[in-house]
């Protein structure tokens, strides 16, 4: 989807406003006013340099199967985009680098398929080790580096498992540890973990046919990144086969600094055919293939595949093309016969958001549903539903289930709409909810499969993310990364100048509360300040206004005299289905109106220069910039649109049709929502930015818009980046992007005389 990639790899998400108290450094403690007298000035160059100002941030933090080791990917201090594999002994606190990506890797260029997979996973700018998988015996780890696979033992010894051109996609260790599997040359391969040659368990993968991969829209829109699933006992594999022959070809010119590569990319634009999907079950050696009955209608989405705990049944989620119906299928792996366990349906003016299922040993399923208007936890047991959580708040994710103790662990915003927390609920006593983490922080969490311990990562607006290990009650056992901003921390020299984030609400036209956030410079009485107003606005994504840490780019903007401001409009996520459904068949309408209400509110503040409101957004936010300038001429002083969708018919099926329907059936809705038809209405200064190799929001969106503006003699500025995709970022590039943006805004907004 057009997500918050944010320009230059920085998400300026969600910071605060004067109507509510400033976010505290710790719960109950007031935020201190910034003392700028001895502060070291923050520069744009330092914002993007290494080490990261947020401190060392581990990724992919996991416990070994026996819980004695905690592994993570950590960035190198001198190269924050490169990650190595580290281990921490949870008993002694000793930590060491387990695999050095520079020593183990070859530096080979990744295949185009793997590059695009990383783009889909939003890790396109990362190098070195970006994923890994524990063997179930806890004695070794599978580590992909530079397109090949390595096996690392706990003493740091690294053995190369593959040495093939083209790369290995989706590598995993099988559940019982007997095999390593991966996709190569569009077929699924399996080899013994102990060693030996890899064997293709599927054939026929070539041209438009792929085995074991996830199709484009699954990766980009469904959060499904693989196309094969091992049974618990290593005996069977469910494997997706898709044929993209029906999908239209987009000739994508990846325009680089030293030439242009042309890719004929299969891109399923809204209203056009999707791939043809089939699902097979086979033995671990590829024999005994059985086709799964997915129904008579081939025009469906295969959204999730799971095995029951005993490995006897395959659970398949089948979603209708219009995304209003989802069937949970129980499949007999021996015959492929499917039975509908249950069906979820949306309202007439709504859609279904996807979710994962948690199969239990007793045959029950733990499931997240929005059937009562809010995302909540349910138990499905032999045809009977039990709702475990309830209320006008949202369960954002199910983390794990402890079947023995009868508890479900989940993330949600029960206590604060702006601060996600970890909770547990007692299965035997629905509604008996316990909060396990501390208020005042935005929290994420993962658990071991036994749900005995939890890895908690939290941050707030004055503390960069820190990670700790806790028991199942939430009690902290040890720090993984305390990351305190003390002498020696990268951000410490700039801490004195750090300005507090404040939060508040304004009313939408229908009376709905909209949360906003703001950071201001130290206000001088009588002085009025320009506003850097960032927006995203789209549906189906994480909220922007939260009590989390934000990249110091926002603090840099404030240090340059800007007020930083943001609001979550109707149509965005984590506020319940009715709040999100406002955007149905009406993109570019209600969210634009809510952003206008926010702009009019902030213009009335005595410390704001009402003639100097600059707007900025990337992806859906870039689209919003264009729609806001078209709808409200003169309200904003200038706008920056990064990688905008300008014509929804150019964007993919699963995302676009979810909200807008089929353009072949409702062309009028598309015409109203597109940004091209009213381009001529833009009269305020505009800067258009786009990566010239973007395969997500394809570059044609910006060239079509540029042509429309030029045809009507409408002046605007543009900066396009050769070789860059939807993520325009990296050493040097990030600084260039933001220098371009700020030079434009200084010239057109900040440094212009007040009206």
MILO-618286 format. One line per field, with one value per residue (C-alpha): residue number from 1; x, y, z. Coordinates in steps of 0.2 Angstrom, whole numbers, m for minus. Layout:
resi <- [NUM,...] $
px <- [X,...] $
py <- [Y,...] $
pz <- [Z,...] $
end
This chain:
resi <- [1,2,3,4,5,6,7,8,9,10,11,12,13,14,15,16,17,18,19,20,21,22,23,24,25,26,27,28,29,30,31,32,33,34,35,36,37,38,39,40,41,42,43,44,45,46,47,48,49,50,51,52,53,54,55,56,57,58,59,60,61,62,63,64,65,66,67,68,69,70,71,72,73,74,75,76,77,78,79,80,81,82,83,84,85,86,87,88,89,90,91,92,93,94,95,96,97,98,99,100,101,102,103,104,105,106,107,108,109,110,111,112,113,114,115,116,117,118,119,120,121,122,123,124,125,126,127,128,129,130,131,132,133,134,135,136,137,138,139,140,141,142,143,144,145,146,147,148,149,150,151,152,153,154,155,156,157,158,159,160,161,162,163,164,165,166,167,168,169,170,171,172,173,174,175,176,177,178,179,180,181,182,183,184,185,186,187,188,189,190,191,192,193,194,195,196,197,198,199,200,201,202,203,204,205,206,207,208,209,210,211,212,213,214,215,216,217,218,219,220,221,222,223,224,225,226,227,228,229,230,231,232,233,234,235,236,237,238,239,240,241,242,243,244,245,246,247,248,249,250,251,252,253,254,255,256,257,258,259,260,261,262,263,264,265,266,267,268,269,270,271,272,273,274,275,276,277,278,279,280,281,282,283,284,285,286,287,288,289,290,291,292,293,294,295,296,297,298,299,300,301,302,303,304,305,306,307,308,309,310,311,312,313,314,315,316,317,318,319,320,321,322,323,324,325,326,327,328,329,330,331,332,333,334,335,336,337,338,339,340,341,342,343,344,345,346,347,348,349,350,351,352,353,354,355,356,357,358,359,360,361,362,363,364,365,366,367,368,369,370,371,372,373,374,375,376,377,378,379,380,381,382,383,384,385,386,387,388,389,390,391,392,393,394,395,396,397,398,399,400,401,402,403,404,405,406,407,408,409,410,411,412,413,414,415,416,417,418,419,420,421,422,423,424,425,426,427,428,429,430,431,432,433,434,435,436,437,438,439,440,441,442,443,444,445,446,447,448,449,450,451,452,453,454,455,456,457,458,459,460,461,462,463,464,465,466,467,468,469,470,471,472,473,474,475,476,477,478,479,480,481,482,483,484,485,486,487,488,489,490,491,492,493,494,495,496,497,498,499,500,501,502,503,504,505,506,507,508,509,510,511,512,513,514,515,516,517,518,519,520,521,522,523,524,525,526,527,528,529,530,531,532,533,534,535,536,537,538,539,540,541,542,543,544,545,546,547,548,549,550,551,552,553,554,555,556,557,558,559,560,561,562,563,564,565,566,567,568,569,570,571,572,573,574,575,576,577,578,579,580,581,582,583,584,585,586,587,588,589,590,591,592,593,594,595,596,597,598,599,600,601,602,603,604,605,606,607,608,609,610,611,612,613,614,615,616,617,618,619,620,621,622,623,624,625,626,627,628,629,630,631,632,633,634,635,636,637,638,639,640,641,642,643,644,645,646,647,648,649,650,651,652,653,654,655,656,657,658,659,660,661,662,663,664,665,666,667,668,669,670,671,672,673,674,675,676,677,678,679,680,681,682,683,684,685,686,687,688,689,690,691,692,693,694,695,696,697,698,699,700,701,702,703,704,705,706,707,708,709,710,711,712,713,714,715,716,717,718,719,720,721,722,723,724,725,726,727,728,729,730,731,732,733,734,735,736,737,738,739,740,741,742,743,744,745,746,747,748,749,750,751,752,753,754,755] $
px <- [0,6,13,23,40,44,55,73,69,62,45,41,26,16,22,11,m2,m5,m23,m16,m1,16,21,32,49,42,24,19,34,32,42,56,57,71,87,95,109,122,114,124,115,108,112,104,120,120,102,106,124,130,128,109,104,91,105,108,92,91,80,72,75,71,74,83,72,78,77,95,101,93,98,95,101,111,117,136,140,149,136,119,111,122,116,126,119,122,119,115,116,101,109,125,122,137,135,144,144,138,140,149,140,156,167,153,146,153,146,137,123,106,94,80,67,76,78,59,55,65,56,39,45,51,69,76,89,97,112,121,110,91,84,88,80,84,85,73,87,94,112,113,105,101,108,105,118,120,109,116,113,124,123,130,134,134,153,153,158,149,147,141,126,122,133,121,118,101,99,88,71,61,73,68,72,58,49,58,75,77,78,82,70,70,64,77,73,54,54,54,70,73,90,95,100,115,121,120,113,97,83,69,52,42,45,38,42,48,41,25,24,30,31,33,33,20,13,16,m1,2,18,13,m4,m8,7,10,28,30,21,25,21,29,18,23,31,41,31,21,23,8,15,7,8,3,3,4,1,m16,m8,m5,13,19,35,45,60,72,81,98,112,122,109,91,85,68,58,42,34,18,8,m11,m18,m36,m49,m38,m34,m24,m13,m21,m18,m17,m12,m5,0,15,27,44,52,39,30,11,5,m13,m22,m32,m50,m51,m68,m76,m71,m53,m54,m50,m36,m26,m23,m16,m11,m8,m7,m17,m7,m8,m3,m19,m28,m23,m32,m34,m41,m50,m55,m67,m61,m72,m64,m81,m81,m68,m70,m59,m57,m52,m43,m39,m21,m23,m37,m37,m56,m60,m74,m80,m77,m84,m86,m83,m93,m92,m105,m111,m100,m85,m72,m63,m46,m35,m29,m19,m26,m19,m23,m24,m20,m38,m44,m50,m44,m40,m45,m46,m62,m70,m87,m93,m85,m69,m54,m56,m51,m62,m61,m69,m72,m82,m93,m96,m89,m84,m79,m64,m62,m74,m76,m74,m55,m44,m34,m20,m12,m13,5,4,m7,m3,m15,m9,m13,m28,m21,m21,m8,m12,m7,m21,m25,m38,m30,m24,m28,m11,m1,m2,1,3,m11,m17,m35,m41,m49,m60,m66,m69,m66,m54,m40,m23,m11,7,16,18,7,15,25,21,24,27,31,35,35,42,29,27,22,34,43,41,53,46,51,45,48,40,43,59,66,72,66,73,71,69,66,51,41,23,17,26,40,56,70,84,88,92,95,92,97,98,101,117,135,141,123,123,108,115,124,107,96,96,88,75,58,43,29,11,m5,m23,m40,m50,m68,m71,m87,m97,m91,m78,m63,m47,m30,m16,2,14,31,36,52,53,39,44,29,21,31,22,30,28,21,28,11,14,0,m2,m21,m23,m33,m26,m10,m3,m9,3,m1,7,17,32,49,51,66,75,72,57,68,79,64,59,77,75,60,46,31,29,11,1,m16,m25,m40,m56,m51,m36,m33,m34,m50,m63,m71,m84,m69,m60,m75,m78,m65,m75,m77,m72,m53,m47,m63,m66,m47,m44,m59,m51,m34,m42,m51,m34,m26,m40,m38,m19,m20,m30,m17,m9,9,6,9,m8,0,14,7,17,11,21,17,24,15,m3,3,10,m7,m15,m4,m11,m29,m27,m20,m33,m48,m42,m33,m24,m26,m9,7,15,15,28,21,33,29,10,m3,m11,m23,m30,m32,m13,m12,m14,m30,m30,m27,m36,m52,m53,m58,m63,m72,m70,m66,m75,m91,m89,m78,m86,m79,m62,m63,m68,m54,m40,m28,m26,m43,m42,m23,m27,m34,m17,m11,0,18,21,37,35,47,48,60,62,63,48,39,25,18,25,34,20,9,21,24,6,3,18,11,m6,1,12,m2,m12,4,3,20,28,45,50,65,66,79,87,89,78,62,48,61,71,85,102,119,120,103,93,102,100,81,78,90,79,63,69,76,60,50,62,60,41,35,47,57,43,36,21,4] $
py <- [0,18,17,29,26,43,53,50,35,45,44,60,52,58,71,82,100,113,107,92,89,86,68,63,56,43,41,54,65,82,86,98,114,113,123,129,139,126,114,108,113,98,99,90,81,74,68,56,51,36,31,33,47,35,24,6,m2,m21,m29,m46,m49,m68,m81,m97,m113,m116,m98,m96,m85,m69,m65,m49,m40,m24,m10,m6,11,17,11,11,3,m13,m26,m40,m55,m54,m65,m61,m75,m72,m80,m71,m55,m59,m53,m56,m54,m71,m67,m53,m49,m42,m57,m70,m62,m61,m43,m50,m40,m46,m53,m42,m53,m52,m33,m31,m43,m31,m16,m25,m28,m10,m15,m10,1,m12,m22,m37,m48,m44,m60,m77,m92,m103,m122,m130,m139,m122,m127,m117,m103,m101,m84,m78,m65,m57,m70,m86,m96,m99,m110,m102,m112,m104,m104,m92,m105,m101,m114,m109,m120,m113,m105,m102,m87,m80,m80,m90,m83,m86,m98,m106,m121,m134,m136,m151,m146,m159,m148,m131,m124,m110,m104,m103,m100,m100,m117,m124,m132,m143,m149,m158,m146,m158,m156,m162,m156,m146,m155,m146,m152,m143,m142,m130,m114,m103,m89,m83,m98,m97,m110,m106,m87,m74,m64,m45,m40,m53,m45,m27,m27,m44,m45,m62,m64,m82,m95,m111,m118,m134,m145,m147,m164,m160,m173,m161,m144,m133,m124,m110,m110,m94,m90,m71,m73,m64,m49,m34,m29,m12,m6,1,11,10,26,27,39,29,22,15,m3,m8,m20,m28,m29,m39,m26,m30,m12,m9,m17,m29,m47,m54,m69,m86,m95,m113,m122,m140,m151,m163,m173,m166,m173,m167,m183,m186,m169,m165,m150,m140,m136,m117,m116,m113,m95,m92,m74,m74,m70,m83,m73,m85,m103,m112,m130,m135,m140,m158,m156,m165,m151,m136,m119,m108,m91,m87,m69,m63,m51,m37,m41,m41,m60,m71,m90,m100,m117,m133,m144,m162,m163,m181,m177,m158,m157,m141,m137,m120,m118,m100,m85,m66,m53,m34,m21,m14,1,m7,m20,m34,m31,m47,m55,m71,m86,m95,m114,m123,m141,m143,m139,m121,m106,m89,m75,m56,m49,m32,m39,m28,m13,m14,m26,m39,m56,m71,m90,m102,m119,m132,m120,m109,m91,m83,m65,m63,m44,m30,m11,5,2,m9,m25,m21,m38,m55,m59,m76,m89,m99,m114,m122,m107,m101,m84,m74,m60,m45,m27,m14,4,0,13,26,28,35,22,4,m8,m27,m35,m53,m60,m75,m87,m95,m78,m66,m48,m52,m41,m37,m24,m30,m14,3,18,33,22,15,m3,m18,m36,m53,m69,m87,m100,m106,m89,m90,m74,m58,m46,m29,m14,3,22,39,56,59,41,32,14,2,m16,m28,m46,m49,m64,m68,m56,m42,m41,m35,m48,m39,m25,m30,m12,1,14,28,45,48,54,43,41,48,60,66,81,87,83,100,107,93,101,93,85,90,81,87,85,95,91,84,91,77,80,66,69,70,68,79,82,97,102,121,130,139,152,170,181,190,181,170,155,145,127,112,102,83,71,54,51,34,19,2,8,12,28,43,52,42,44,36,42,51,53,69,77,84,92,99,107,115,121,130,139,128,122,103,98,82,75,58,61,50,35,31,15,10,20,7,2,16,29,20,17,36,34,20,24,42,44,62,68,66,66,82,90,84,91,107,108,106,119,131,127,130,146,153,150,166,159,154,164,160,164,151,134,122,104,89,70,55,41,42,58,65,61,71,86,87,84,97,110,107,108,123,136,149,139,133,143,128,109,95,79,64,49,53,42,53,41,26,16,15,7,m11,m22,m27,m10,1,m10,m13,5,11,m4,m9,5,m4,m3,14,25,41,37,35,51,61,53,55,69,73,80,95,98,114,121,121,139,138,133,115,103,86,72,54,40,36,17,16,m1,2,20,19,34,36,44,59,61,60,74,84,83,89,104,109,107,121,132,129,132,120,113,95,84,66,53,42,24,26,16,21,24,39,37,33,41,57,55,58,75,80,76,87,101,102,102,115,126,126,129,143,152,150,150,154,168,177,192,189,194] $
pz <- [0,m1,16,27,19,23,13,16,26,41,47,55,63,77,89,100,106,120,124,134,145,137,136,151,152,164,170,182,179,170,155,158,147,135,141,125,134,132,119,105,88,79,60,45,42,59,58,45,49,59,73,74,85,93,99,95,90,89,77,75,94,98,111,108,109,127,132,137,123,116,98,88,73,78,67,65,74,59,46,53,38,40,53,61,72,91,105,124,137,148,163,164,153,142,124,108,90,83,64,57,40,32,36,32,17,m1,m5,m20,m28,m23,m36,m42,m34,m17,m19,m22,m8,4,m3,1,18,20,23,6,13,25,22,29,39,38,44,52,59,74,72,84,94,98,92,76,66,48,42,24,18,1,m7,0,15,30,46,61,77,95,95,80,67,50,36,19,13,m4,m18,m32,m43,m42,m23,m11,m6,10,18,34,45,46,62,68,61,48,33,26,13,1,m16,m31,m49,m45,m37,m19,m14,2,8,24,38,42,24,7,m10,m12,m21,m30,m23,m36,m55,m68,m60,m74,m85,m77,m65,m47,m33,m15,m17,m12,m26,m27,m18,m4,0,m2,5,14,26,19,13,9,m2,8,25,34,44,62,60,45,35,23,15,9,m7,m16,m35,m44,m63,m67,m85,m84,m75,m86,m90,m84,m93,m78,m83,m68,m73,m64,m64,m77,m88,m88,m86,m92,m83,m89,m72,m70,m60,m56,m57,m50,m60,m70,m67,m53,m53,m54,m37,m33,m17,m15,m1,m4,6,11,m5,m16,m19,m16,m22,m19,m25,m12,m16,m15,m23,m40,m41,m46,m43,m25,m13,m3,12,26,27,44,51,66,81,77,59,53,46,35,39,24,23,7,4,m10,m23,m16,2,10,13,21,23,35,27,35,22,23,17,11,m1,m3,2,10,23,28,47,48,38,41,32,31,30,14,15,23,20,30,38,38,54,59,67,82,82,99,104,109,92,96,87,94,82,80,73,70,70,84,77,86,84,98,103,100,103,91,98,88,80,96,97,114,114,126,125,122,122,112,110,98,100,88,87,96,102,109,118,133,131,148,158,148,143,127,126,115,111,112,116,130,142,130,112,109,119,114,128,131,140,144,145,154,142,155,161,146,150,164,156,165,158,159,153,160,155,146,133,116,117,106,111,106,116,115,109,126,131,146,143,133,124,126,116,122,119,123,116,127,127,111,110,124,125,140,144,156,163,158,171,163,177,170,171,162,150,132,127,141,129,142,135,146,141,127,119,102,106,123,115,109,124,131,116,115,114,122,112,117,112,111,101,89,83,65,56,63,81,81,92,81,90,85,91,91,95,96,98,115,112,113,118,104,91,77,70,53,54,46,45,41,36,30,31,23,29,34,42,59,67,66,82,96,112,104,100,84,73,78,61,69,82,69,60,77,80,63,69,63,73,69,69,64,66,63,52,50,39,48,59,77,81,77,60,59,61,47,36,32,18,9,m10,m5,m4,m4,4,23,27,17,27,43,39,34,51,59,48,53,71,71,62,76,89,95,92,74,58,49,32,34,35,25,21,18,15,7,m3,3,12,m5,m13,2,m2,m19,m14,0,m12,m25,m12,m2,m13,m2,15,14,10,0,m1,m4,m12,m11,m22,m23,m30,m43,m52,m42,m57,m58,m40,m36,m34,m16,m9,m20,m23,m4,m2,m19,m27,m45,m57,m70,m60,m51,m62,m55,m38,m45,m55,m40,m29,m42,m41,m60,m64,m52,m54,m63,m47,m38,m37,m21,m23,m25,m24,m32,m27,m33,m35,m53,m50,m39,m42,m29,m33,m50,m57,m70,m56,m55,m74,m77,m64,m71,m88,m83,m73,m88,m100,m91,m88,m69,m61,m49,m44,m45,m39,m46,m40,m52,m46,m31,m27,m16,m2,m7,7,11,14,6,m3,13,17,m1,m1,15,9,m6,4,16,4,m5,11,17,0,m2,16,31,24,15,23,34,26] $
end
